[in-house]
Amino acid sequence: MGEVAGQVANTAVRGAATAVLLAVICARTARTAVAAAPAEKVVCRDKGATVVLDNGVVSFEIEKRNGDVKALTLHGRQTQLLAEPAYLDWNTGRDHHIDRGEFHLAADPARSGGEMAEVVITRTWRNAEADNAYDVALHHVLRRGDSGFYTYAVFKHRKDYPATGIGQSRFVFRLRDEVFDFINVDEQRRHPMPPSNTPVEVLGPKESMRFSAGPFKGEITDKYHYFADTGDHFVHGWTGTNSRIGCWMISASNEDHNGGPTAQHNTAHWPRLMFHILTDGHYGGAGVDIPAGQQWEKIYGPWMVYVNTTTSADRDALWADAKAKAASERAAWPYAWVHDPAYPPASERATVRGKLLLTDAQDPHASAAGAWVGLAAPTPDWQRQSNGYQLWVHADADGSFTIPAVRDGDYTLYAFVPGVMDELKHADVHVTPGQTLDLGPIDWKPPHFGRTLWQIGTPDRTAKEFRHGDDYRQWGLWRAYPTDFPDGVNFVIGKSHERTDWNFAQGTVEKDGQWVGTTWKILFDFPSQPPPGGGQAVLRIAFAAAHNSDLYVAVNGARVARLGRIGEDNALARAGIHGQYHQHDVKFDVSLLKPGAQNIIALEQRAGGSPAKMVMYDCLRLEVPQ
């Protein structure tokens, strides 16, 4: 009980949103028994090939040669939580693990009065694998009174190492069926899961499986159904209906994650898997890419594996407590107990603040309220950045923002908000250690090429407002298109409706045993009086996702653009509603439009051969000369 109360007190700085969350948590605290800080000190027991860290609340056993967590036990229950050792891996086209690592006790609890233990397992590149030229240091930390432990990893590339990269990296837990049966990702994705030995049939792609026996027979499971956007996701895990134990992965900060707040990453899925993702390549995410001759270092984490328990049968209490713990960890970031050259302490980090002044000449209701505001490198597109760090927050209702714990360096400030096409880029933000940098008012005027004749969709970087945009997490949804739209999409401006008459994805259809492209049409009237002097019209297309598509645009039968190969995020096959955001402005002579008559813009997605080739539209807007 004491730990939960402490968490509530520590999260007061998180503002009104957190206060609402904590009010719910406090109402449930009486039903939750989370271990209070005990009198026991942290101890470290050397067992030869392994070492055990124990604080009287939890204990975990670490293999010295690779840093794998061999066992995790909750005291009082004496319950082993892991089905197999938890491990760090990274992929460079093939999987890699720490092997033959050097073990070091970086913080001996015997020297700190039992306050903290930290072990480090270091892997040094041995000039044997050119595609894996990194030194890797994996840290495990146990503190006095904590109901869980922390882990972080430092990857380092020295100047004399060859060029290398990382496609994906992660820390993987597999939990025991006997203890856990209920997955928790967010408020919408919390439900029971069948045992790990439940038979399945693979549907394709391989991640999609249908249970073929047991009480879940006929249901489909897919790891992509449990991916989450990075920006607001800080906790996920598993609970046990009978054991009344929860095991959670908590992130206090997402500054180390690649791709910014809209990047999608794995969380947890059947069978009893739980992840912390360091670098994610799914949905078009970019991996780490380091050229020869470059000194590079990046710290990932720390993240926390948190364990809680309850004396009641209320699984919601475990979930509420885990969210409270995540809030308190965020309030404590950056951690004062981390002492690593790659991790600046609070005194060496800065605060950046300012206020977005959004004015849209064609939308008097445009607002920067809730906008994502972030600091990232000037290039490339922040969605494609992975080598460095990004820091993102939501703007307040009046557009004000404060970005805490900023590492020193040179940044561009980015911002985007639902309802506004384009994004703000405010260059040359120079941050020095320990400063408070006030950028003051920042004017944000979204560009226009003319007056808006019509618009389909709301620019929010997703396709969620279109047909199936509210039930997209299902396997094989691409097969519904011929039934939903037997004559294709023919969207009539002023008559058709986005939710029913515009599909969430323009993909391919099966014809004579082959997957072939599709053509969609937008039908609209143009004012009888053409603009004086002619000029250019602009079809502005914002894509929420795309995968190996080949899109042609025609106006009244005249081809005006071929956008070529767009995207590689595979969002349709992975049951997503967005991937990598793209924007294209297609310009054409306004004389191609017919005054006083119906006009047709045709969008022909020609790429075929696979159901995965497609585009998802975020928003389409036709702007014509004033």
N, C-alpha and C positions, 0 to 999 in steps of 0.2 A: 504493500500500500504506500509506503514512504516514497518509493521510487516514482510512482505515478504522480504524487503530489509535487515532487521536485520538478518533474517534467513540466507540469502545468505552470509553475512559477517561472521557469526558465524561458517559456515561450511567449511571454507577454509582449516582447518586442516585435513579434511577427504581425501585429496589426489586427484589424477587424476580422479578416478572413480566418485567421488562425483562432481568434477568440471564439468564433462561432463553432469551429471544430472542437475546441477544448470544452465548450459548454456541453456538447453531446458526450464527450469522453467522461467528464466529471460525473454526469448523470449515471454513467455505467460503471464507474470505478468501484462502487460498493460490491459489484458482482464479480470483480476481477481480482485474482490473487497473484500479483507479480512480486517476485522476490525482492524484499527490502534489502538495503545495503547491509551485508552481514559484518560480523566482527572479524571473520577470517581474512588473513592476509593472502596475497597471491604467492603461490609456491611453484617452483619449477623442478620437476622430477626427471632426471636423465635415465633413460632405459636402454641406452646403447644406440640402437638404430633409430630410436624415436625419442621424443621429449614430450612430457605432459605438463600443460599449464593448467592450474587449478586455483579458483578463488572462493571455493565453497558454495558458489551458486551454479557455475558451470565448470566443466573441465573439458579440454580437448587435447588430442594426441596428434603430434605432427611428425611426419617422416623427415629425417634430417637430409636425405639425399635429394629430395625433390620439393619439399614444402607441402605435400599433400596432407590434408586433414584426415587422419585415419579414423578418428572416433570423436564424437561430440556427445557429452552426457549432461543431463540436467539433474543436479543434486536434489535429493528429496524423493525423486522418482527413480533414480538410478536407471534411467532409460537411455539406451543408445539410440540416437536419432538418425544416423546415417546408414543407408543401405550399402554404400561403397565409399571409398575415400573421395573427398572433394579435392578438386585440382584446378590449377591454372593451365590454360593452353592458349596458343596463338597460331594463326594460319598464314602461310606465305605461298599458298598453292598446295601445301600439305601441312599437317598438324605438327606442332612442336610442343614439348614440355621441358621443364627443368629436369635435367638428369645429371647425376654425379655433381650435384651442387655442393658448395661449401657452406657449412652450418656455422652460425655465430650467434651467441647470446648477447644481443646489443644492449638490453636492459635487464640486469640481474635483480630480481625482486629482493634477494637477500641484502642488497646494497641500498634499497630504497624503503626499507621498512615494510616490504610486502605491498607497495602501492601499485607496481606495474612490472610486467614482464614483456619483453619484446625479443623475438627470435627472427633472424634473417637467414634466408637461404639464397646464395648468390650463384648464378650461372655465368661464367665468363666465356665469351666466344673463343672457339679453339681453331679458327681458320680452316674448318672442315666443311662448313655449309655456307656458301656465299649468299644464299637466299635468306639466311637467318643470322645476319651479322649484328647481333645485339648482345650486350651484357644485361642480364635481368636479375634484379634483387627483389625477392618476395618477402614481405614483412608480415608477421602475425603478432598481435598485441592483445594482452589481457590485463584489464585494470581491476583494482579492488572494488568490489560491490557491483560490478556490471553483470547483467544477465545476458551475456553474449561477448563476442570478441570482435576485433577489428582486423582488417587485412588491407594492405596496399602493395602496389608493385611499381618499381622504377625500371623503365627501359632506357638504355643508353647506347648510343652509336658514336664511336670515336672517329676522329678524322682519318685515321689510317685504315678504317674498315671499308670494305667494298659497298657499293650501292645495295640497298635492301628495302624491304617494305613489310607491312603487316596488313593482311586483308581483314581479319577479324581476331579479336582476343576476348577472353571471357574467364570467369571463375565459376565452376560448375559444382552444384550440389545435387545428389540424389538421395532422397529421404526414404525411410522405411514405411512399407505398406501397413505394418502393424501399428504404427503410431499416427500416420497422417492419411486423410482421405478427402480433404476439402480444400480446393484451390481458392486463392484470394489475389486478384490482380487490381481491380478497382471496384467501384460500387455496382457496376453492371456485370462484372465477371467474377462472381463468387458462387460456387456450386460444388456438389460432390463429384468425385472422380472414381472410376472403377479401379480395381487392383492392377498392379503392373503386369501380372501374368494373364490378363484378359486377352483372348485371341482377337486378332485384327486382320483385315484384308486391306492391302495398299491400293489406293484409288488412283494416284498420280495427280499432281506431283507426289513424290515419295513421302512428303510430310503429311499428306492427307490420308487418314486411315478410318475404316469403319469397324466398330466393334462387332464381332461375329458370334458372340456368345455372352451369356450372363444377363443381368438386369439392364445393362446399357446396350444390349444388342440392337443394331441398326443405327445407332447414333454415330456421328462423325467427330473425330478429334483431329486437330491440326495445330501445330505449334504457332502458326502465323495468326491464329484467332486470338492469341494472348499477347501479341506485341503491343507496345505502348509508345506514345510520343514521349520523348525525353523530357520536354520542358517542365511539366507539372507532375512527373511521376517520381516518387521517392521511396515507395515501399510496396513489396509484394511478398507472398509466401504461402505457406500451407498450415492448416490446423487439423487436429484430430477430433472427431466427434466423440469417441469413447475415451481417448487419452486426455483430452482437454488441454493439449499442448499446442503452442504455435511456434513456428520457426520462420523467420523473416529475413529478407535482404533489404537493408536500409542504406540509402545514399543521402548524405548530408548536403552534397553539392554535385551539380552536373557539369562543372567547369571543364572537366577532362574529357567529356564525351564528344565524339565527332559529329558534325552535321547540324549543330544548333538545336533549338527547341522542337522542331518538327521532325527530327530524325527518329525513326522507329526502331525499337530494340526488343529483344527477347526478354521475357520476365520469368515465366514458369509455365510448365505444361505437363501433360501426361507423358511418361509414367513417373510421377513424383519428382520431377526435375525443377530446380530453382537456380537462377543465374544472376550474376552481376556481370554486365557487359562493359568491357573496357573500350573496344573499338568494334563498330558494327558495320558490315558491308551490305546488309539487306536493304531492300527498297532503294537501291542506287547509292547507298552511302559510300563515301570514299575512304580508303584505308590510308595508313601511314606510308609515305614514300620519301625515302631519305637517299640523296645522291652520295656518291663517293666523295670523300674530302670534307664532309659536313659534320661538325660536332653537334649532336642532338641528344636531348634528354627530356623525358616526360614522366611525371609521377601520376599514377592512376589511383584514386582513392584518397584517404581511407574510406572503405565502406564497412558496414557493421552487419554481422550475423547475430540477430537478436532472438532470444528464446523467452517465451512467456507461458504462463499456465493459469488456469482458473479452477475454482472449486465448484462452479456451476456448470450446467450444460449449455450455457449461452455462448455460442461461438462468436457472436457479434461483439462480445466483450473483449475477446482476444484481438479482433480486428481493430476495434476502437483504440485499444491500448497500443497496438503497433503503430497506428497513425500518430498517436500522441508522442510516442518515442521518436518517430521520424521528425516531427516538428521540433522537438527539443534538440535533436542532433543538428538540424539546420540552424537553430539559434546559436549553437556552440561552435559553428564553423567560422573561421579556421581553427582547428583543434590546437590548443596550447601545448599538448603533450607530444606532438609530432616534431621530431628534430631531424630533418633531412635537408640537405642543400637544395633539393628540388622543390621544397615546400616552404614558401615564405610565411613567416609568422604574421599575426595580425598587425604588429607594429610596422611591418614592411609592405603592407597592402594599402591600397588607396580606396577612396570612395568617389564615385563619379555621379553627379546629379545634373538635372536640367528639366526642361519643360517643353513638350511638343506642342506647337501651335499649328494645328491642322486646319487648313481652309481649302475647300474644294469649290471651285466656281460653279459647278453644276450640281452640287449636293450640299445644301445649307445644313443638313443634319449630320454631316460627316463629323466623326468624333475620334479622338485618339484614346478615349477611355479603354483601358484594358489592353492597349497595344503591347505587343512584344517589343522590347527595346534591348539591344544587345551590343556588346563590344566583341569584335572579332578582327582578324587580320584584314588588311585592305583587299587582298586577293588570295585565292580565287573566290568565287561565290561561297558564302559562308556555309551553304549546304554541302560543299565539297571540301571543307577544311577538316583536317584530322591531326596534323602535326603539332598544333599548338593548343591553346585554351580559349574557350568562349564563355562569356558571362552574360546571362539574360535575366530580365525581370519583366513584370507587367507594369505598365504605366497606371497611375491613379486615374480617378474619374475626370480630373481636369488636365490630364496629360503629363503631370509631374512624374518623375521617376528618380529612384536612387539605386545605384548599383554598388553593393558593398563588396569588400574583400577582393578588390581588383589587383591583379599582378601588374607590376610596372611594365611598360612597353608602349609601342605605337599601335594604335587601333583605328578602325573606322567604326562609327556608331551607326547601327542599322535599326530600322523600325518597320513593322508592318502591323496592320490591324484589319479585322473583318470589315468588309464594306468598301475598302479602298484598293483599287488595282495599283500595282507598282509598290515600291518600298522606298523608305527614306534612307539615304546614305549621307552621313555627315563625316567627312574625312578629317585626317590629321588630329586625332585625339591622342595627345602625348601624356602618359601617366607616369608619375614618379613615385617612389616608395613613400608611403605614409601620408600622402597629401589628400586633401579634399578638393576635388576639381569640380567647379560649378560651371557648366556649359551655358547656363542661362537659357533664355527662350530660343527655341530652334524652329524656324519657319519650315513648314512642310506643305507644299502646294503640289498635289498630284497633277501630272501633265495631261493635257487633252489636245487632240488634233482638230477638234471641231465640236459641234453640239452632238449629243448622244441621240441617235435616232431610235435605237432599241438596245436592250441588254437582256441576255439570258444567263441566269445564275447570279449568285452573290460572291464576289471575290473574297474567299476565305481560305484558299489553298487546299480545299477539299471538294469532292463531288457529292457531298452528303445531302444537298437539297434536291437531287434528282431521283429518278425512279431507282429503287433498291438502295438509295443512299442511307436508309435507316435500317437495312437488314443485310448489309453487304458481307458480314462474316459468315458465309456459308460456302461450302464446296460446290463447284460446278455451276456457279451462277451465270457464267457465260452461255450456258445451254438454254437459259430462259429467254434470251433475246429474241429468237425467231418466233416464239409463242407470244411474247409481250408486244412485239413489233413485226407482225407478219409482212407488212408493206414497208418496213424500215421506218426511220424517224422522219416525219414530215411535220416540222414545228411551225405553226402559223402564229406570227406575232400578233398579240392582242386576243387570241382565242385559245391557244394551247396553254397547258399548265406544266411547269417544270417538274413537279413531283410525279406526274403520271405520263407525260408525253415526251420527256427527254431522258434517255437512259443514262445510268451513271457511268457507263463506259461504251465507247465505240470500238468494237473489236472486229472479229471475223465471224463468219458463219460457215457451217459445214454444207458443202454442195458437191454431190457426186463423189463423196468420199474424200474431198479436199477442203481445207480451211481457206476461204477466200475473203477478200476485203469487203467493206460495206461503204455505202454512200448515204449520208444524211443530208436533208434539205431544210433550209430555213426560208419560209415564205413571208413576204412583208410588202406593204404598200410604201410608195415614196411620194412625197408631196408633189402636186401637179406643177408647182412653180420651181424649176431647178435654180440652184444658187447662181447669182450673177458671176460671170467670169469663170465658171467651171471650178476646177481644182481637184484635189485628191480626197477620196474617202478612205477611211482606215478601218479595217476589221481587226479589232484587238482581241487576241485569243490568249487566255491564260490557261495553262494546262495544270491540272492537279497531279497528273501522273502520265507516263508514256512508256511504252516498251517496244523498241525496234519498229516503230511505226513509220509509215511513208504517206504523209498527208498532202493532198492536192486541194486547192481552193479555186472554185470557179464562180463567176458572177454572171448570171444569165447566159450560161453556156461558154463564157470566155474564161479560160484559165488565167488566173492572176498570180498564183504562187504555187510552188512546190516546196514544202518545208523540209523535205528530206527526212533522213533518219532522226527520229526524236526519241530520246530517253532509253533507259535500260534499267528500270526499277521493278519490273515484273509485278506490279501492284495488283493486277487482276488475278493472276494465278495464286497470289499470296493473300487473297481475300482482304485487300486493303481498300481504303477509300481515298488514299492519296499516296504519292511517292515523292519524286523530285519535282519541284515547281519550276515551270518554264513559262516564258511569255514571249509572244511573237506579235508584231504589228504588221499586218498585211495591207499595203497601200495599193490603191488602184484608181484609175481615172473615174471621177464621179459621173462622167457621161455614159458609163456602162449601166447605170441605173435608169430605169424607165419611169419617167414622171407619170403620175396618175394611173399606174398599172401595178399589177403584182410582180414582184421581183423574186428571184430565187438565188440564194447562195448555197452552193453544193460543197460539202465537205467529204471528200473521198479518201478513205483510209485504204490504200492499195496493198499494203503488206499482208501477205497470207502465209499459209503453210503451218500455222500454229494458232491455237486459241489464245495464246498469251500475248500476241501482238495487238496493241490497242493504244488508245489515248483516253484519258479521263479529262473532261473539261471542268475547269474551275469557273470560268466566266467568259462569255463572248459579248463584245460590245461593238456596235457599228457607229462610228463617228463620221459625220459629214461636214463639209464646209458650212460656216455660218451663213 
